[in-house]
Amino acid sequence: MKINMSLTVLIILILVVLGGILFIILNLKRTKLVQTEKFFCLPGFTFEYPIFKEWEVITVDKTGEDECTIWLNWPEDKIMFEMASQIKISKVKEIGLVYLNKSKIEGAPSPWAKKNPQGIIYDLIGPKKDVEKMESSILQFYTEDFGARLELISVSEKYGFSTKEFWKNVIKSFTIQ
């Protein structure tokens, strides 16, 4: 009786592990990078960002004096969002390093902020567990004169948008013009 119980538990554990492996493999196949695009809608900085299958760019609009929005397609047959999928990019004078130092504002950049290959300070904003896994929805860069804030809205890892891959590309390529 004890042997049958142990065998049953072992079989269940094996099935759970195999199910997890299968889930990972299917999700890796689901995230397909189609191409990269260069962002240059706002003066002062540029970066490259990946475009994933079924998340192609519909248009890039200047939505404010210091704000642009990248409107994304999304797999409509699989998911519905209350807000259209988009990436908001803002140029913000109040998060430039000179302004932050003069204003003596604490907490920005955060103690865990890093530098990209061009030496520009950046911060992923959000819960620590999301920041550690690069799954945060907000990324900020800090230059001397201004900051740049990027926000992912209504995107889904489950359906092929890789937040981690997106941030890696942006961080690596972000540069001041």
N, C-alpha and C positions, 0 to 999 in steps of 0.2 A: 504494500500500500504506500509506504514511504518512498519507494523507488519510483512508482508511477507519478506521485505528486512532484518529486524533484524533476523528473523527465518533462512533465507538463510545464513547470516553471521555466525550465531551460528552453523548451521550444517557444514559449511565449517571449522570452527575452531575445531569442534569435530573430523572431518575426518582427519585434519592435525595432531592433537594430537595422535589419534589412529594410524595413519601411522608412526609417530615417535616412538611410543611404539613398534609397530610391527617390525620396523627396528632394534631397540635395541635388542629385543628378538632374532631375526634371527641372528644378529651378535654375540650374546653371545653363541648361539648354534654352530656357525661356528668355534669358537676358541676352539679346543679340545686339551687339553694337553695329549700327549701320554705317555711320560716318562721324566725323567731328566737324563742328562749325566754329568759326571765329566770331566772338561778340565784340562789336565796336560801336554800339548805339550811343553810348555816353562818352564825352571827351574825358581824357585823363588816364584811362586804363583800358585794357583789353584782356581777353582770356579765351581759351578754347573749351568747348563743352561737347560731350558725346551725345549722339542721337541714337536711341534704341528703337528696334523694330516695334511698330505699332504706336510709337510715341514721337513721331516725326513732328517737326516744327510746322505749324500752320502759317504763322506770321510773327514778326518782331515789330512791336509798336512802341513809339515814344509816348508814354502815358502820363507824363508830367515833366516839369522843367528838368528835374534831376532823377527821372525814373523811366525805365523801359520794362516791357513785359514780353517774354517769349511765350507765345500761346502754343500749346502742344495738342496734338491729336492724342487720343487714348483708345484702348480696345473697348469701344462702346458695347460690343456684343457680350462682353464679360463683366463690365463694371459700370456703375453710374455714380457720378459725383454731383454734389449740390453746387460746387463751384467748378468752373472749367479748369482743366489742368494747365498750370502755368509756372513760370519762373519769373519772379519779380526781382529786378536789379535796381538798386538805388545808390546814388552818390550822395553821401551825407557829410557835410562840413563838421557837424558836431561830434563825429567820431574820428576826426583827424587827430594825430598825436599831439600837434601843437595846441589845438583847442582843448583836448583832454587835459594836457599838462597845465595850461593857464587856468582852466576851470577847476583844477584839482579834483576831478571826478575820479572816484575809485572804482575798481572792478572791471575796467575796460582798458586795455585788453586784460583778459583773465590771467591768473597765475599759470595756467596750462596752455597759454597761447604759444604758437610755434612760428617758425619762419619758413617760407617756401623757398625753392631754389634761387629765386631772384632776391632773397633777403627781405621780403615783405612779410610783416607780422599778420597772422590770421588766427581766427578763433571760430570753432564750431560752437554754436549757442544752443543750449538745451540741457535736458537731464544728463547727468554724468554718464550713465550707461549708454545713452544714444551717442554721446560725443566719443566715447571710447571705441564704439563700433562704427563710427563715421556714418551714423544713421540719423543725425540731427537734421532738421529741416531748414536751419538758418546758418549761413556762413558769413563772417565779416572779415574784411581786410582793413588794415590800418596803415595809411601812408602819412607823411608829415602833414599835408594840407587837407586831407579828406579821408573818409572811410568809404568802403563799398560794401553794401549789404545785399546778399542773395538769399532769396527765400523760395523753397520748393512748396508748391500748393497743389493738392489733389493729385499726387503721384503714388504709385503702388508697386512695391517690391514684388508682391505676389504675382503681378501681371507683367513683369519684364522691365520695370524701371529700376536700375541699380543706383540707389542714392550714393553708396560708397564709391562706385566707379565714376559717377558724375562728379562728386567732390574731389576725388583724386585728380581728374583731368583739369578741373578748374584751378585747384591749388597749384599744381605743377606749372601751369601756363600763365597764371595771372601776372601781369606786368604793367608798370606805369608807362604812359606815353609821354 
